[in-house]
């Protein structure tokens, strides 16, 4: 099969999120979905096909490293009550559990495909998604299978919350036994909600170690509703990421800064639960790696808009535009072990994501503006022009 090289040219502002920095009047070349050249448009090589981006700004596609896309129903009434002053607690997950268990596989697949497409429409090119709304063996296995067909990274979150009527210790036994057996062929990661109203530190450790024994990478929901054990546990077990991180002690911040565990902040969730915005500025200043993700879910962050999350990080969390873009691209890739290790490839030799360098995936977010700062300067405006995954336009 003959390869075809495509030139993406007339890029007004190319933010490579790499040592190449930001280029103006730029171009890049992709072949078989992989970037082979980046530089000034005037120096671009001849190619088989050409895409004129008409002076628009181009970024790496967003890498959304934390979503919950497999569910049916919504929790609009719960959200309205919370906006009227009711506190958030983890128990609302059970409402979604009932709706998700009742949905057919065809219905769940249709909903998942629509959510992936919506993410593409907003410039997202790499997605992680979790199980966790079935909470029985059959439903969790189905969720894992559906997710594996739709996104690049799948996380087992059977330990999302203890289902109503279940004994917590018996349920942890199920999660680490039959449920893990059923999902393991379809997932790369294991996660746990280490938080009051969900799972204790000891229960969380049991869940995560069981996943590690099956060769799964570790992720943690932690420190969302108050100071707790989530961050320390994530660092202890070498987790790729600990997510939420709203309430951190100085020891937590120091631990993250001294580790390879990414602190993933979820600004849309913070706003929707009226929790304090996660301290991304404090984490960056301490030397920690920060990612930004959407946390798409029906209860606490019903959005896949990474544009919104990045704009919020700049306007309300104290990040510069460069820092916010980096967190939502390279940071997300780090949180999924998909970042550039060498030559545009990740740690397993796959084309890296979250960066635009030779060897990396040609995943592009083309903005309908010549300046990426408009993500914050013009908040809420529809700024995504087009999205390319592996060099192919998907939105």
N, C-alpha and C positions, 0 to 999 in steps of 0.2 A: 504494500500500500504506500503510495507516494505522500510524503508530508507536504503540508501547505503552510507557508509562513504568512502571518498577517501582521501588517504594520498599523498600530494605533498611533495616529499622528495629530498634530495641531492641538496638543494638550497645553492649555494656558498655564496650569499649575499642577505639577506632578509631585505629590507627597509620597515618597517611596517608603517612608518609615524604615530607614536603613542608614548606613553611613553615607549613602549617596545624597541624603538630605532632600530638600525640596528643589525641583528643577522647574524652570520656566521655558516656554516655547519648546516643549519636550516631546518625546515619542518613545514607544517601546515596541518590541517585536515579540510575537509569540508563535511557537511551533508545537503542534500536538498538545496544546493547552499549557505549555510551559514557557515562561519568559526566557528569551535567548539574548536580548539586547535591550539596554536602556541608555538614553542619552538625549542630545539636542536634536530637535526635529530636522535641522539643516544637515545633520550628519547621518541621518537614518539610511540604512541599506535598502536596496530595492527588494520588494516582496511580491508574492503572488497576488495578495489582496490587500486592500487598504481601508481603514475606517477613519474618517475625518471627524474628530471630536470637537471641532469648531470653537477652539479656545476654552473649552470647559476645564474645570478642575477635576483631577482624578486622584482617588485614594485606593489603597488596598480595600477590598470588600471587608465589611465588618465581620468579625469573628465573634459570634454570640455563644459564649461558653456556658450559659446557664439558662435553659428553658424547660418548661413542662408542657409539651404540646399535645399530649395524648389524653384527651378528656372530652366529655360531653357535658352540656348544661352550662349555667353560669351562676354567679353568686352576686348578682346586682343588688338584691335586697340587703345582703350582708354588707356590701360596700356602702350603700346609702346610709345604713345604720351607723357604720363606722365614721362616716363623714359628719354624722349628727352627734358624735361624741362617744360612741361605744368603743371599748378597747379591742384591739386585735388579739386573738389567741389562736393556737394551731388547730383547734377542733373543727373549724369550718371545712377542713379537708374532707371530712366524712360525707359532707353533702355532695361534693363532686364524686366521691367514691360510688355512691348509689347510682348517680346518673351514668357514670362510665361503665359500671358493671352491666347496666341495662342496655347499653348501646351495642349494636351489631358490629362485627369486624368491618363490614363494608362502610358503615356510618363513621367509625373511628378513622378508617383510612381516608375517607373523603374529607373529614375535618382536618386531619394531619396534613394532607396535601395542600389544602387551602391555606393553612397557617405557614407552611414552608413558602408557598408562592407569595404570601403577603410579606414575609421577611425579605424575599428577593426584591420585591417592589421598593423596599426601603434601603437597599444597598447591602444587605447581609448576604454573604456568600458561603460562610461556614457555620454550621449549627451543631450544637450538642443538645440532646433532649433526654428527659428522664422518664422512667416508669414512675409509679407511685400513686396512681389514682384508682388502681384495682384492688390492691392489698389482699388478694388471695392468689393462689398459685396459678390458676387458669388465666385470670385477668392480667396478672403481671407478665406472664409468658407471652400472651397475645400482644401486649403493649411493646415488649422488647422486640418481637418479630416485626411488628409494623414499623417501629422506629428504625430498625436496621435497614429497612428498604428505602428510607426517606432521608436520613441525615448521616453525617460522617462519624459522629460519636454518640454512643448510646450509654446511658448510665442507669444502673439498677438502683432504684430508690424504694424498695419494699419497706424500708424503715423510714417512712415519711411520717406516719403517725400510727398509733395502735388503733385498729378498727374498733368501733363501738362493741362492747360486750366481750372482747377478747382479753385474756390475761396477758399482761405485758411480757412476762418471762416466756410464756408459751409462744407468744407471737414472735419473739426474737428467735426462739428455737426454729420456728417455721421459716423465718426469713433466712436464717443461716443454713437451713437444711433443704427441704423440698423446693422452696421457692428459688433459692440460689441455683440449685441444680437445673431448674426449668429455664431460667433466663440466661445462664452463663454462656451458652453458645452464641448468643446474639448481642452481648454487651462488651464494652471495653472497661467500664468503670463501675465502682460501687460507691454509694453515698448514704448519708444518714442525717436526720434532722436532730442534731444534738442540742436540745433546747428544752426549757420547761414546757410541759404540756405534750412533749413528744418522747424523746429517749434520753436516759441518763448517760453520764460519761462511761460507766462500765458497760451498759448495753451497747452504746455506740462503738466502743472498742471491740466488743465481740463481733458485731456486724462487719466492721471494716477489716478486721483480721481474717474473718472467714472469706471475704472477697479477695484479700491479698493471697491467701492460700490457693485460690483458684486462678491466680495470675492477673487479677483485675487491678487497675490503678485506683487510687483513693481520692475521693472528694468529700467535703464536709459542708453541711449547712451549720453555721455556728455564730454565736454572739449577736443574734438578731434582736432578741427581746430584752437582753440584759447581759452583763458580764457573765462568762461561763467558761466551760472547759473546751469548747469547740476549737479554738485556735491552738491551744496547747496540744490537744489530741491530734490535730492535723499535722502540726510540725513533728510531733513524736513519731507518727507513722509515715512521714515523708509524703504526705498528700500533695497532689499537683496543685490543689486550690482549696481554700476555705472561703466560703461565700456568705455574704451579708455583712459581717464584721462591723456592725453599728456601734457596739459597746466594747471598747478595748482598754485594758490596763496598759501601763507602761511596759510591763513584762510581756504582754501579748505583742505589742508593737516591736519590741526588741527581738522577740523570737521570730517574727515574720521577717524582719530585716536581716536576720542572720541565717535564714533558711532559703531553700528553693521553692517553698510553698507560696503560691500567688494569693494575694488578697483580692478577691473579686467583689466589687461594689455593685449594688443594684439600685440605682437612684430612683427608677420609676416605682419600685416596690417601696422604698423609703417614703416617698411622697404619698403613695396609696394607703400606707398603714400609719401615716403620721408619726413615724419614727424619726429620730434625728438622722440627717444624712450621714452616711458612713464617712469616717475621717480620712478620705483619700489623700488630702494634702499632708496630713500628719504622717501617713504611711510612706508617701513618696519622700518626704524630707528625711525620714529615718533610714531610707535606703531599701524599703520593701518594693517588690514588684506588684503593681496594681493592674487589674483588668476591670473593664466595664462590661456588664452584660444586661440583658433585658429582664430576665426572670419571667418571661411570658407564662402566665398561669391565670386561672379564672377567679382566684380569690384575692390576690394582693398585687397583681401587676399585669393587667389584661392588655398588654401591648407588646409588640415585637419591634417597636420603633427605636432602633439604636441611634438614629439622628436625634431623637428627643433626649435619650440618655446622655449622649455626648454634649448636647447643648446645655443640659442641666449641670453636668460636671464643670463646664466652663463658667456658667452664670452663677451657680450656687455652691459649688464645692471647692472653688479656689484653684482649679487646674487651668493651665494655659491651654490653648487650642492644640498645640503639638502634644502635650501630655495626655489630653483627652483622646485624641486620635490614636496615639500610641497604645493607650490602655484598651481601646476598643478594637484594635487590630493585633498588633504584636503581643499585647498583654493577654488577650483572649487566646491567641495561639500558644503562648507559654502555659496558660492554664490547661490546655489540652495536649501539651507536648507536641505541638505542630509547628513550633517556631523554627526559624532558620538556625541550624547548628553550624553548617559549613556548606558553601557552594550552593545556597538556595534550597538545601534539603533539610528535613527534620531528622530527629534522632534515629528513625528507622529507614531513612533514605527516600521517603516520599517527598514530593515537592512541598516546600514549606508554604504556609499561609500567613496572612497578616503583614506581608512585606512585598515590595515590588523590586526584585533583584533577579538577575539571571539565575536560572535554576528553580525559582519559585513558581508556584501556580499563578497563571494569568487570571486572577480573581480581581476584578475591577469594579469600583464604585464610581460612576461618572456623575458628577454633580451638575445640576442645571444652573450653574453660575461659574464665574471664572475665579472665585475666591472661596476657599474652604472655610474661612472665618465666618461666612454667612450661616454656617450651622449654629452659631451662637448669636451672631449679629442680627439674623432674621429668624428668630425662634418660631417654630411651629409652621414655617412655610414648607411647601412640597419641593424639596431641593434635590431629590434623586431623579436624575435623567434616565439612567440605564444601569444595568447590572450584568456583569459577565462572569461566568464560572468556567474556569479552564478555557478561557478564550471564546466561549459561546455565550451569546446574549440570552439571558433567562428572564429579563424584565426590562 
